[in-house]
Amino acid sequence: MKFQRLLVLSVLLILLLCVATTVILSQQSIFDRAIPTESEVRASVRLATELATKHPLTATEILQIYGAEKTIGRVVWGVFGKDTIGFERPFIRAKRYFDDTTLTMQCALYVEKNRNQFRLVSDAWKGEEDFLEPNRFWLNRAIALYPNSVETTNIEFDLDFKDFIRCIDIDERATGKTCQQYFDKLLAKKREMYLEHFSKEEIDRWPTECDSARTHFIRSRGRILQKYNNASFTKILRDIDPTTVVVFHSID
């Protein structure tokens, strides 16, 4: 029991280091690229709206509404504001992914009505690709009602995974390469460009920093997988090739 508590605390520390700046703003990862289809969004709006009026919800229904809100939030974007929510009413809009403007409006209105259940995910650039996703609202509800259920653990892992992976730089072009090989290829044609923004000494340290990042990833992933006993829903984390972990150096 004492070991289990220590394991959970160590995982929490990993995640807190990744999200120390704010629990509202979270930076995107390569796992955030997928855009739901119109039919998926329509079904999610219908499901979330129906379940929102039902009390109490079963563990399965909490997992379902959490998933539905992930789909809805992916097509809604917000500009990071100064209020405690992270975005203000004038800044809630839905992307025109679909021709059906009614569906677009339904997504925006759902988020506006349930804004305390969402957080902003930043594109770490101009904000044009920011989107929203469920925060810990449904997890807290699930823990209160069904603390030992598979559904609760599934939601908790999904949030843990996102918070962890979004503080890791992943580049699939690095697959199978050492950090030195990765940066040698990266700098082969762009060294002069990078030297305009970084010193030679800084660039020379990049492979070592990358090696450290991979070591950190492997150790931290192991702790998270141990926390969840390598359950089937952790496959997305288990399948990440450590050689894709790098350290990005932006010149923008």
BELLIN-V709038 format. One record per residue. N is the residue number from 0. RES is the residue in one letter. PSI is psi in whole degrees, 0 to 359 (* if undefined). NEAR is the number of other ideal C-beta (glycine too) atoms within 10 Angstrom. Layout:
n=<N;N>
res=<RES;RES>
psi=<PSI;PSI>
near=<NEAR;NEAR>
This chain:
n=<0;1;2;3;4;5;6;7;8;9;10;11;12;13;14;15;16;17;18;19;20;21;22;23;24;25;26;27;28;29;30;31;32;33;34;35;36;37;38;39;40;41;42;43;44;45;46;47;48;49;50;51;52;53;54;55;56;57;58;59;60;61;62;63;64;65;66;67;68;69;70;71;72;73;74;75;76;77;78;79;80;81;82;83;84;85;86;87;88;89;90;91;92;93;94;95;96;97;98;99;100;101;102;103;104;105;106;107;108;109;110;111;112;113;114;115;116;117;118;119;120;121;122;123;124;125;126;127;128;129;130;131;132;133;134;135;136;137;138;139;140;141;142;143;144;145;146;147;148;149;150;151;152;153;154;155;156;157;158;159;160;161;162;163;164;165;166;167;168;169;170;171;172;173;174;175;176;177;178;179;180;181;182;183;184;185;186;187;188;189;190;191;192;193;194;195;196;197;198;199;200;201;202;203;204;205;206;207;208;209;210;211;212;213;214;215;216;217;218;219;220;221;222;223;224;225;226;227;228;229;230;231;232;233;234;235;236;237;238;239;240;241;242;243;244;245;246;247;248;249;250;251>
res=<M;K;F;Q;R;L;L;V;L;S;V;L;L;I;L;L;L;C;V;A;T;T;V;I;L;S;Q;Q;S;I;F;D;R;A;I;P;T;E;S;E;V;R;A;S;V;R;L;A;T;E;L;A;T;K;H;P;L;T;A;T;E;I;L;Q;I;Y;G;A;E;K;T;I;G;R;V;V;W;G;V;F;G;K;D;T;I;G;F;E;R;P;F;I;R;A;K;R;Y;F;D;D;T;T;L;T;M;Q;C;A;L;Y;V;E;K;N;R;N;Q;F;R;L;V;S;D;A;W;K;G;E;E;D;F;L;E;P;N;R;F;W;L;N;R;A;I;A;L;Y;P;N;S;V;E;T;T;N;I;E;F;D;L;D;F;K;D;F;I;R;C;I;D;I;D;E;R;A;T;G;K;T;C;Q;Q;Y;F;D;K;L;L;A;K;K;R;E;M;Y;L;E;H;F;S;K;E;E;I;D;R;W;P;T;E;C;D;S;A;R;T;H;F;I;R;S;R;G;R;I;L;Q;K;Y;N;N;A;S;F;T;K;I;L;R;D;I;D;P;T;T;V;V;V;F;H;S;I;D>
psi=<316;319;319;320;319;322;314;318;322;323;318;321;319;313;323;324;328;330;30;332;319;146;357;315;124;134;143;156;178;344;0;8;329;133;127;154;166;318;323;318;316;314;323;319;316;313;312;320;319;315;335;338;1;134;135;163;147;169;319;319;325;317;322;316;329;314;321;319;332;317;314;313;334;337;14;137;155;153;130;121;191;358;172;342;324;346;147;162;314;345;5;116;161;140;145;63;334;157;337;98;335;318;318;315;323;320;313;318;323;314;317;319;330;38;333;355;3;158;157;137;116;148;2;29;246;353;0;337;15;150;177;155;163;138;211;12;306;330;314;321;316;319;320;323;321;66;333;14;155;323;318;315;323;314;318;317;318;317;318;316;313;313;326;309;335;354;15;131;125;130;113;342;345;357;125;358;149;166;322;316;320;312;331;317;320;319;351;320;354;12;314;323;317;328;343;345;339;151;162;322;319;315;322;337;350;314;322;318;322;316;318;322;321;320;316;318;312;315;315;319;318;319;319;316;324;321;322;14;34;37;162;327;356;4;323;327;320;330;355;125;119;336;353;352;126;191;117;148;101;144;12;*>
near=<5;6;7;10;9;10;14;12;10;15;19;12;12;19;18;11;13;18;17;9;9;12;13;19;16;24;15;17;17;15;14;18;8;8;13;17;12;14;9;15;25;18;14;24;19;12;18;22;15;13;17;16;6;10;6;8;18;14;18;12;15;22;21;19;24;23;18;24;27;16;21;28;26;22;24;25;23;26;15;16;16;8;11;7;17;22;26;14;11;8;15;21;17;22;16;10;16;17;8;13;10;8;16;20;12;19;27;19;14;23;23;15;11;17;19;10;22;26;23;25;24;17;14;16;12;7;14;9;15;21;19;27;22;22;22;15;15;22;20;12;18;23;16;9;14;18;10;8;17;13;18;22;20;20;25;16;19;19;19;20;20;20;17;22;20;20;19;20;17;18;16;9;10;23;11;9;16;14;21;13;13;22;23;13;13;17;15;8;8;11;13;8;11;18;13;7;12;15;10;10;7;13;16;11;13;20;18;12;14;21;15;12;18;19;12;15;20;12;11;20;21;10;15;21;16;13;20;18;8;11;13;8;14;19;9;12;18;11;7;17;11;13;17;20;22;23;20;9;15;7;9;5>
